Amino acid sequence: MRRSVPVLISVAVLAAGGVAQAERAGGGPDPRGVTDTTIRVGGLGDTNLYGDAAVGARARFERANRDGELPGGRTIEFIRFADDASDAALDETEVRTLVENDQVFAIVPVVTPAFEGDRLLDREQVPVIGWGIAPGFCGNDYAFGFNGCLFPPNDGASNVWGELIEEYFEGGPGMTSAAVVADDDQAGRRNQQAVTAAAEDVGIDVVYAEQSVPAAGVPDATPVATEIMTANDGGPPDVVFLTGAFPNVIAVSGSLRALGYQGVLTNAIGYDPRLVSVQAGATALVPFAPFETAPENATMQRLIDDVRAVQPDAALTPQLAAGYFSADLFVQVARKTGKRLTPERFLDAANDDFEWRLKGTAGPTAFPEAHDVPSPCGSLVLSDGTAFSVAVPYRCGELIET
């Protein structure tokens, strides 16, 4: 009889543990990457190009942990930012390592052009949150771009770049004509179509729309610049939209200036403190309110303060902001999901009329719609060679067809 007592006690303890576990997860064992006290996440991207995203994500996660933002008092364990070197095969390998070996609940942030989605993510219902600069953010209900899907399957686009340029010219000499320059690859074709549609939507006459720059690089952009200089009935257009890889943008810009171009040059990749000198005289599209809006913009100031708390010398870059916004989206969905956190419940919460925004700074991005369309919002900055200034404040345009 004495031996039966510990057996009965052991059974009772196991039963109690099973009940507690069932209460935690709604039945069954704890979900992958989730305990009573923590949620394990990891990031993914090209560390050479987008490594700052890890700093931004860590800053937002640390504030969530300090302030006890997550239901049940859980904290977020950000284990690492895996490097895919912008290679699709390596990206797939790192995805599987994060899920199967590291046992992460979610992959946040994902900032890479190589992410194409993965059957494993769908099967295991792994939430993916990041910057929608890759095709994998489109058409997958487990992948959430803070700015939506930038490669929409229905040929949709945002007109905000056209609206921002139109507003930039208001009160000045006026603007009626534009050139759109793109690289000669698939992404260039998509960019050329989307930007041409955005310009034409606000009444700009696009007199030149060509994939005239080799994606692999252009040793001399003078021939392209010469074509542009005479595209507007023998003269130059008022504005040139440059949509290619950054080295190509710089090459074409330099050749245009060398030929005496006096109009507006604008691109979507030049907003970075490390590029301010080479961007002198050019404008850049930014998919959020610029850092320069702080301290008047309290939301942006809080982002900066959060970053300074974890890395005081961090450069304020779009990549950093992308990581921060991705982490914030994760935190907002986790709060909506509640204490009983499972992949299924998280994805249901995110796809059930959920709208992410940071007031006056980023978004709104509404799901599930944003799995198939971009968030049509942005701002315009201008470089004087030493600093950026806000040329047109953050605003949202409309979704249009290309």
C-alpha positions as CSV (number, residue, x, y, z in Angstrom):
1,M,0.0,0.0,0.0
2,R,2.9,2.4,0.7
3,R,4.1,2.1,-2.8
4,S,0.7,3.0,-4.2
5,V,0.8,6.5,-2.7
6,P,3.6,8.0,-4.8
7,V,2.2,6.3,-7.8
8,L,-1.2,8.0,-7.2
9,I,0.5,11.3,-6.5
10,S,2.6,11.0,-9.7
11,V,-0.5,10.3,-11.7
12,A,-2.2,13.3,-10.0
13,V,0.7,15.5,-10.8
14,L,0.9,14.4,-14.4
15,A,-2.9,14.9,-14.7
16,A,-2.6,18.4,-13.3
17,G,0.3,19.2,-15.6
18,G,-1.8,18.0,-18.5
19,V,-4.7,20.2,-17.5
20,A,-2.5,23.2,-17.1
21,Q,-0.9,22.5,-20.5
22,A,-4.3,22.2,-22.1
23,E,-5.4,25.4,-20.6
24,R,-2.3,27.2,-21.9
25,A,-2.7,26.0,-25.5
26,G,-6.3,25.3,-25.8
27,G,-5.7,21.5,-25.8
28,G,-2.5,19.6,-26.7
29,P,1.1,20.6,-26.2
30,D,2.5,24.1,-26.3
31,P,2.8,25.4,-29.9
32,R,6.2,25.6,-31.5
33,G,8.2,28.5,-30.1
34,V,5.7,29.4,-27.4
35,T,5.9,28.8,-23.6
36,D,4.1,30.3,-20.7
37,T,6.6,33.1,-20.6
38,T,8.2,33.6,-24.0
39,I,7.6,33.7,-27.8
40,R,10.6,32.7,-29.9
41,V,11.0,34.6,-33.2
42,G,13.8,34.9,-35.7
43,G,14.4,37.2,-38.7
44,L,15.6,36.6,-42.3
45,G,17.3,38.7,-44.9
46,D,20.4,39.8,-46.7
47,T,22.6,41.0,-43.8
48,N,24.8,43.0,-46.1
49,L,21.9,45.0,-47.6
50,Y,19.2,44.8,-45.0
51,G,21.0,43.9,-41.7
52,D,19.8,47.2,-40.1
53,A,16.3,45.5,-40.0
54,A,17.5,43.4,-37.1
55,V,18.3,46.5,-35.0
56,G,14.8,48.0,-35.7
57,A,13.0,44.7,-34.8
58,R,15.0,44.3,-31.6
59,A,14.3,47.8,-30.6
60,R,10.5,47.3,-30.9
61,F,10.6,43.9,-29.3
62,E,12.6,45.3,-26.3
63,R,10.0,48.0,-25.7
64,A,7.2,45.4,-25.9
65,N,9.1,43.4,-23.3
66,R,9.8,46.4,-21.0
67,D,6.2,47.6,-21.1
68,G,4.6,44.2,-20.7
69,E,2.6,44.6,-23.9
70,L,1.9,41.0,-24.6
71,P,-1.1,39.1,-23.1
72,G,-0.2,36.8,-20.3
73,G,3.1,38.7,-19.5
74,R,5.0,36.9,-22.2
75,T,8.2,38.3,-23.6
76,I,9.6,38.0,-27.1
77,E,12.9,36.2,-27.6
78,F,14.5,37.4,-30.8
79,I,17.1,34.7,-31.5
80,R,18.9,35.8,-34.6
81,F,18.6,37.4,-38.1
82,A,19.5,34.7,-40.6
83,D,21.4,35.7,-43.7
84,D,20.1,34.5,-47.1
85,A,22.5,36.7,-49.1
86,S,19.5,37.5,-51.4
87,D,19.8,33.9,-52.8
88,A,16.5,32.0,-53.2
89,A,18.0,28.6,-52.5
90,L,19.7,29.8,-49.4
91,D,16.6,31.6,-48.3
92,E,14.7,28.3,-48.4
93,T,17.4,26.6,-46.4
94,E,17.3,29.3,-43.7
95,V,13.5,29.2,-43.5
96,R,13.7,25.5,-42.8
97,T,16.4,26.0,-40.2
98,L,14.5,28.7,-38.4
99,V,11.3,26.5,-38.3
100,E,12.7,23.0,-37.8
101,N,15.9,23.6,-35.9
102,D,15.4,26.9,-34.1
103,Q,11.7,26.2,-33.5
104,V,10.5,29.8,-34.0
105,F,6.9,30.7,-33.7
106,A,7.2,33.3,-36.4
107,I,9.8,34.7,-38.8
108,V,10.1,38.5,-38.1
109,P,11.4,40.6,-39.8
110,V,11.7,39.2,-43.3
111,V,13.6,41.8,-45.4
112,T,14.9,40.2,-48.6
113,P,14.0,40.2,-52.3
114,A,14.7,36.4,-52.4
115,F,11.7,35.3,-50.2
116,E,9.3,33.3,-52.5
117,G,7.3,31.6,-49.8
118,D,7.6,27.9,-48.8
119,R,5.2,25.0,-48.5
120,L,6.7,24.3,-45.1
121,L,5.4,27.7,-43.9
122,D,2.0,27.0,-45.2
123,R,1.8,23.5,-43.8
124,E,3.2,24.5,-40.4
125,Q,1.3,27.8,-40.4
126,V,4.3,29.9,-39.6
127,P,3.5,33.6,-39.6
128,V,5.9,35.7,-41.7
129,I,6.1,39.5,-41.3
130,G,8.3,41.9,-43.1
131,W,8.8,44.4,-45.9
132,G,6.8,43.3,-49.0
133,I,9.7,43.7,-51.4
134,A,9.5,40.0,-52.4
135,P,7.0,37.9,-54.4
136,G,6.4,35.7,-51.3
137,F,4.4,38.4,-49.6
138,C,1.7,38.2,-52.3
139,G,-1.0,35.6,-52.3
140,N,0.1,33.8,-49.2
141,D,-2.2,34.2,-46.2
142,Y,0.6,33.5,-43.7
143,A,2.9,36.4,-45.1
144,F,2.2,40.0,-44.0
145,G,4.1,42.9,-45.5
146,F,3.7,46.0,-43.4
147,N,3.3,47.9,-46.7
148,G,1.3,45.1,-48.3
149,C,2.1,43.2,-51.5
150,L,4.4,45.1,-53.9
151,F,4.0,42.4,-56.7
152,P,0.2,42.2,-56.9
153,P,-1.0,39.3,-59.0
154,N,-3.8,41.4,-60.5
155,D,-1.5,44.1,-62.0
156,G,-2.6,46.7,-59.4
157,A,-0.4,49.5,-58.3
158,S,-0.3,52.6,-56.1
159,N,-0.5,56.1,-57.6
160,V,1.1,57.8,-54.6
161,W,4.5,58.5,-56.3
162,G,2.6,60.4,-59.0
163,E,0.6,62.3,-56.5
164,L,3.7,63.3,-54.4
165,I,5.5,64.6,-57.5
166,E,2.4,66.5,-58.6
167,E,2.2,68.1,-55.2
168,Y,6.0,68.8,-55.2
169,F,5.5,70.9,-58.4
170,E,2.5,72.9,-57.0
171,G,3.2,76.6,-56.7
172,G,6.2,76.2,-59.0
173,P,6.7,76.4,-62.7
174,G,4.4,73.5,-63.3
175,M,5.0,70.0,-64.7
176,T,3.5,68.3,-67.6
177,S,5.9,65.6,-68.9
178,A,7.9,62.7,-67.4
179,A,10.3,59.9,-68.3
180,V,10.2,56.5,-66.6
181,V,13.5,54.6,-66.7
182,A,13.7,50.9,-65.7
183,D,16.1,48.0,-65.8
184,D,15.8,45.4,-68.5
185,D,14.6,42.5,-66.2
186,Q,11.3,41.2,-64.9
187,A,11.3,43.6,-61.9
188,G,12.1,46.4,-64.3
189,R,9.1,45.6,-66.4
190,R,6.8,45.6,-63.4
191,N,8.3,48.9,-62.1
192,Q,8.0,50.6,-65.5
193,Q,4.4,49.7,-65.8
194,A,3.5,50.7,-62.3
195,V,5.3,54.0,-62.2
196,T,4.0,54.9,-65.7
197,A,0.4,54.2,-64.5
198,A,1.0,56.3,-61.3
199,A,2.2,59.3,-63.3
200,E,-0.5,59.1,-66.0
201,D,-3.2,58.7,-63.3
202,V,-2.5,62.3,-62.1
203,G,-2.4,63.7,-65.6
204,I,1.4,63.6,-66.3
205,D,2.3,63.0,-69.9
206,V,4.8,60.1,-69.9
207,V,6.9,60.8,-73.0
208,Y,9.5,58.1,-72.3
209,A,8.9,54.7,-70.7
210,E,11.6,52.2,-71.4
211,Q,13.5,49.4,-69.9
212,S,16.7,50.9,-71.3
213,V,19.2,50.0,-68.6
214,P,21.0,46.6,-68.4
215,A,20.1,45.1,-65.0
216,A,23.6,43.8,-64.7
217,G,25.0,47.4,-64.8
218,V,25.7,50.1,-67.3
219,P,29.3,51.2,-67.8
220,D,28.2,54.4,-69.6
221,A,24.7,55.7,-69.3
222,T,25.2,58.6,-71.7
223,P,23.2,56.9,-74.6
224,V,20.2,56.4,-72.3
225,A,20.5,60.0,-70.9
226,T,20.8,61.4,-74.5
227,E,17.5,59.7,-75.5
228,I,15.8,61.1,-72.4
229,M,17.1,64.6,-73.1
230,T,15.2,64.8,-76.4
231,A,12.1,62.7,-75.5
232,N,9.8,65.6,-75.0
233,D,9.3,66.9,-78.5
234,G,13.1,67.4,-78.8
235,G,13.6,68.6,-75.3
236,P,13.9,67.1,-71.8
237,P,10.9,66.0,-69.7
238,D,10.1,67.9,-66.5
239,V,10.7,64.9,-64.2
240,V,12.6,61.6,-64.6
241,F,11.4,58.6,-62.5
242,L,14.4,56.3,-62.0
243,T,13.3,52.8,-60.9
244,G,16.3,50.5,-61.3
245,A,19.0,49.1,-59.0
246,F,20.9,51.9,-57.2
247,P,24.1,51.8,-59.2
248,N,22.0,52.2,-62.4
249,V,20.0,55.0,-60.8
250,I,23.3,56.9,-60.0
251,A,24.7,56.2,-63.4
252,V,21.7,57.6,-65.3
253,S,21.4,60.5,-62.9
254,G,25.0,61.5,-63.3
255,S,24.8,61.3,-67.1
256,L,21.7,63.4,-67.2
257,R,23.3,66.1,-65.0
258,A,26.4,66.0,-67.2
259,L,24.2,66.7,-70.2
260,G,22.8,69.7,-68.5
261,Y,19.5,68.3,-67.3
262,Q,17.7,70.9,-65.0
263,G,14.5,69.0,-64.2
264,V,13.5,66.8,-61.2
265,L,15.2,63.5,-60.7
266,T,13.3,61.1,-58.4
267,N,13.9,57.5,-57.3
268,A,12.6,55.0,-54.7
269,I,15.8,53.8,-53.2
270,G,18.0,56.8,-52.4
271,Y,16.7,57.7,-48.9
272,D,19.6,56.7,-46.7
273,P,22.0,58.9,-44.6
274,R,24.9,57.1,-46.2
275,L,23.7,58.2,-49.7
276,V,22.8,61.8,-49.0
277,S,25.8,63.3,-50.9
278,V,25.3,61.3,-54.1
279,Q,21.6,62.1,-53.9
280,A,22.2,65.8,-54.0
281,G,19.5,67.6,-55.8
282,A,17.3,64.5,-56.2
283,T,14.1,63.5,-54.6
284,A,13.3,60.1,-53.2
285,L,10.1,58.2,-52.5
286,V,9.9,56.9,-48.9
287,P,7.2,54.4,-47.9
288,F,6.7,55.9,-44.5
289,A,7.0,59.3,-42.8
290,P,10.7,60.3,-42.9
291,F,12.9,60.3,-39.7
292,E,13.2,64.0,-40.2
293,T,9.6,64.4,-39.1
294,A,10.7,63.9,-35.5
295,P,10.3,65.3,-32.9
296,E,7.0,66.9,-34.1
297,N,5.9,63.4,-35.2
298,A,5.7,61.7,-31.8
299,T,5.4,58.2,-33.3
300,M,8.6,58.6,-35.3
301,Q,10.3,60.1,-32.2
302,R,9.3,57.0,-30.2
303,L,10.8,54.8,-32.9
304,I,14.1,56.7,-32.7
305,D,14.1,56.6,-28.9
306,D,13.5,52.8,-28.9
307,V,16.4,52.4,-31.3
308,R,18.7,54.5,-29.3
309,A,17.9,52.4,-26.2
310,V,19.3,49.3,-27.8
311,Q,22.0,50.8,-30.1
312,P,22.8,54.5,-29.6
313,D,24.9,54.8,-32.7
314,A,22.6,53.0,-35.2
315,A,22.1,54.7,-38.5
316,L,18.5,55.6,-39.2
317,T,17.8,53.8,-42.4
318,P,14.8,52.5,-44.3
319,Q,16.0,49.0,-43.5
320,L,15.9,49.7,-39.8
321,A,12.5,51.2,-40.1
322,A,11.3,48.1,-42.0
323,G,12.4,45.9,-39.1
324,Y,10.7,48.1,-36.5
325,F,7.4,48.3,-38.4
326,S,7.5,44.5,-39.0
327,A,8.0,43.9,-35.3
328,D,5.2,46.4,-34.4
329,L,2.8,44.5,-36.7
330,F,3.7,41.3,-34.9
331,V,3.1,42.8,-31.5
332,Q,-0.2,44.3,-32.6
333,V,-1.5,40.9,-33.9
334,A,-0.2,39.1,-30.8
335,R,-2.2,41.5,-28.6
336,K,-5.3,40.9,-30.7
337,T,-4.8,37.1,-30.5
338,G,-4.8,37.1,-26.8
339,K,-3.2,34.9,-24.2
340,R,-4.0,31.6,-25.9
341,L,-1.4,31.9,-28.6
342,T,-1.2,29.4,-31.4
343,P,-0.3,29.7,-35.1
344,E,-3.9,29.2,-36.1
345,R,-5.3,31.8,-33.8
346,F,-2.6,34.3,-34.7
347,L,-3.2,33.9,-38.4
348,D,-7.0,34.1,-37.9
349,A,-6.6,37.3,-35.9
350,A,-4.3,38.8,-38.6
351,N,-6.6,37.9,-41.4
352,D,-9.9,38.9,-39.8
353,D,-10.3,42.6,-40.8
354,F,-7.1,43.6,-39.2
355,E,-5.6,47.0,-40.0
356,W,-2.1,47.9,-39.1
357,R,-1.0,51.5,-38.8
358,L,1.3,53.8,-36.9
359,K,-0.4,57.2,-36.7
360,G,1.0,59.6,-39.3
361,T,4.0,57.4,-40.0
362,A,3.1,54.1,-41.7
363,G,0.1,52.3,-43.0
364,P,-2.8,51.8,-42.9
365,T,-2.4,48.3,-44.3
366,A,-5.5,46.1,-44.1
367,F,-5.6,42.3,-44.2
368,P,-6.5,40.1,-45.8
369,E,-6.7,42.6,-48.7
370,A,-3.0,43.5,-48.4
371,H,-2.0,40.0,-49.3
372,D,-2.8,41.0,-52.9
373,V,-2.3,44.8,-53.1
374,P,0.2,47.4,-51.9
375,S,-0.4,50.0,-49.3
376,P,-0.6,53.2,-51.5
377,C,1.1,55.5,-49.1
378,G,4.4,57.4,-48.9
379,S,6.3,60.7,-48.6
380,L,8.9,62.6,-50.7
381,V,12.3,63.8,-49.4
382,L,14.9,66.0,-51.1
383,S,18.7,65.9,-50.6
384,D,20.8,69.1,-50.5
385,G,24.0,67.0,-50.5
386,T,24.4,67.1,-46.7
387,A,20.9,66.3,-45.3
388,F,17.5,65.2,-46.3
389,S,14.4,67.4,-45.9
390,V,10.7,66.6,-46.2
391,A,9.6,67.7,-49.6
392,V,6.0,66.4,-49.4
393,P,4.6,65.0,-46.1
394,Y,3.4,61.4,-45.7
395,R,0.1,60.8,-47.4
396,C,-1.9,58.0,-49.0
397,G,-3.0,57.8,-52.6
398,E,-5.1,55.2,-54.3
399,L,-4.9,51.8,-55.8
400,I,-5.0,51.8,-59.6
401,E,-4.7,49.4,-62.5
402,T,-1.5,49.2,-64.6
